[in-house]
Amino acid sequence: MQANEPAIHHPVDAYNVVWTSPSEDMFGSMPIGNGDLAANVWMEPHGDLVFYISKSDAWSAEQELLKLGRVRIRLDQPFCREGDDFRQELDLRRGRIVFSSGPRSIVFWIDAHHDTIHIEMDANEPFDAEVALESWRTPDGNRSGGAAPDTFLPTDGNTIRWFQRNTRSIFADTLRNQHLGAFVDAYHDPLMDLTFGGVIEAAGLTAKNERALTTTSSVKKLRISMHALTAQTETPEAWVEQLEQQRAATTSLPLEERRTNHQTWWSDFWSRSHIFATGTPEAESVTRAYVLQRWIQAGAGRGAYPIKFNGSLFTVDGLIKNANTGQIDDHGPDWRQWGGCYWFQNTREPYWAMLYAGDVDHMQALWNMYRNAIPLLKDRTRAYFGHGGIFCSETIYPWGLNRNGDFGIGNTNVYPQNPYIRYYWDSGLELSMMMLDTFAHTGDETFARDTLLPIAEEVIIFYDEHYPRTDDGKVLFSPAMSLETWHTAEDPLPVIAGLHTVMTRLLEIPEALTTDEQRERWQRLLNELPDLPFGEESGKKWIKPARTYADRKNSENPELYAVFPFRMHTLGKPDLDLAIETWHRRLIKRTGGWSQDAIQAALLGLTDEAKAYVVQNATDKSIIGEPVRESRFPAFWGPNFDWLPDQCQGSVTMIALQRMLMQCEDDTIRLIPAWPKDWNADFKLHAPRNTIVEGRVENGKIVTLNVTPEARSNDVIVMELPEKRN
């Protein structure tokens, strides 16, 4: 049977999640996905196998990411029987979940190359089964996110077919509300007629009704598959036809061939990179967090849209404790805190973790979203301000505009009514920084020409043309804010540091990829930037959040953007002491959620502090706030600031751990710059210039090292750190 294949040991096997008892409800679900199609899977105590289905592009008419549905598989004989040992295992290396109880087994996997879920059930005695699609989206049900009732198609005898279809859209109304009504007809509406759903089938099943299938006779083996599709079609019938074509194309390939290709993909994925820290229980906990967060990111990172920070594809029922009554309110499976839009401050963190892991291909959806938004964003800038370039708002619909709740319904101004994001346009700078790092890693000139430069250049044009100059010829960034924290600011640190670093890096791009006009603009604006804002007292100097700042509302440390993400002051760069002093003086000192203290500590070589924070992140699932219930899966952090499973906390842990082992600037690769001496590690990480660094750390020393290509070995510095940096 597939569940009992011969054991082939791999280091990642040690981090498989194993449960020896069923789960009470969805809080005991395991995540699994192929990058686009995903599921939360659990076995209930009475033996029902239940799973939610999600897809990266299942957007409602109100731009909320909905579930496709919930499936329940019920056997006539309980899967879990008294006296039989129960086991549920997340098999990371093979990309599957395996259930076993006595002589019965279930293997659950989502094809890495096709949007198809497979459930393979085996037993030593005949059983009957019922497969049902459960919908909460009914005329009188819990329909959040602007969902319509699900449509169930008449059965063709042995399938369940259903869909959710948008018959309206907020797209045109959003443009009109944000003073862009003149452009409604110029842009494609991405939501109208968007249809998503699927088909469930299995040989040996027949339709009980349009929502359930049952076995025609008892079986010892059952193979259930579910095919999912999202498409924008003129009619529902056209969507059904496309679904059937997809289903036929997938099933034309032999199942064993699909299984082999699927397992090969996951094997290749785990072979790309790794960090296995050992030596103490804390090190093992951090490793588990790292491995499982990477699993979650891979499960949602290859779809048409970026990973949602507030739960990814793995949200569960929207249970919220009412602050006034103490009662638990159920908002339904489609609900998530902060809704369907993207906050760049949060969205970025899973993607920063992908570079050193070698998962650059999983970053494509993020690039696509912003690149596709350029025309509308240029039109917006021209309409609002009468000049060129684009500004990237902190909170956006996937087409680039502010969510209406932030902009304000009926707002007569061009600035959002939400004071937390009114002048907050820094995301374009950090996005450019991330793309520059990606280009440094890959050397992909097509990416530089078609994605990096078109976005970065428009962002810089905006900053160049939008702000006035002072009498001394320097740019005055005002009105402005310093992240969401200081709502009234002039010359905020993140803007100055971002522009300085991005333009310096752009000027290093091969001239054949750029124009004289671009380079002249970058150099001129670089010369016109004001100095970084500093404070000084009793011989101590530190970086300030802005030249002037007031009206604090949030809890970020904007001054430390000079360390991360813009890396002006880190190990090997000037004024390290200045940055360390700034870190110690930071207003908010904590970890959890999107807090970046762990990353910044690693980049400054503060080993003890970085270690303490990554351990806390890895072991405390909801550092900020109190969850209604703690999830059973070890890497379902949150809700923290956002929602469960929080994608920021695990990603920060990944980024910090990577930078504790390796830091890359220019051509230099620094190893173990902030690595605890009591942690050993095997690691394989990706550095710029298509370089792979693989080795082992023991007792604070590199004992083996292999650098590919070998010539890059000359660029490696193995750090000898003092016992403690202050």
Secondary structure, 3 states (H helix, E strand, C coil): CHHHCCCCCCHHHHHCEEECCCCCCHHHCEEEECCCEEEEEEECCCCCEEEEEEEEEEECCCCCEEEEEEEEEEECCCCCCCCCCEEEEEECCCCEEEEEECCEEEEEEECCCCCEEEEEEEEEEEECEEEEEECCCCCCCCCCCCCCCCEECCCCCCEEEEEEECCCCCHHHHHHHCCCHHHHHHCCCCCCCEEEEEEEEECCEEEEECCEEEECCCEEEEEEEEEEEEEECCCHHHHHHHHHHHHHHHHCCCHHHHHHHHHHHHHHHHHHCEEEEECCHHHHHHHHHHHHHHHHHHHHCCCCCCCCCECCCCCCCCEEECCCCCCEEECCCCCCCCCCCEEHHHHHHHHHHHHHHCCHHHHHHHHHHHHHHHHHHHHHHHHHHCCCCCCECCEECCCCCCCHHHHCCCCCCCCCCCCCCCCCCEHHHHHHHHHHHHHHHHCCHHHHHHHHHHHHHHHHHHHHHHCCECCCCCECCCCEEECCCEEEEEEEHHHHHHHHHHHHHHCCCCHHHCCHHHHHHHHHHHHHCCCCCEEEECCEEEECCEEEEEEECCCCCHHHHHCCCCCCCCCCCCCHHHHHHHHHHCCCCCCCCCCCHHHHHHHCCCHHHHHHHHHHHHHCCCCCCCCCCCCCCCCCCCCCCCCCCEHHHHHHHHHHHHHHHEEEECCEEEECCCCCCCCEEEEEEEECCCEEEEEEEECCEEEEEEEECHHHHHHEEECCCCCCCC
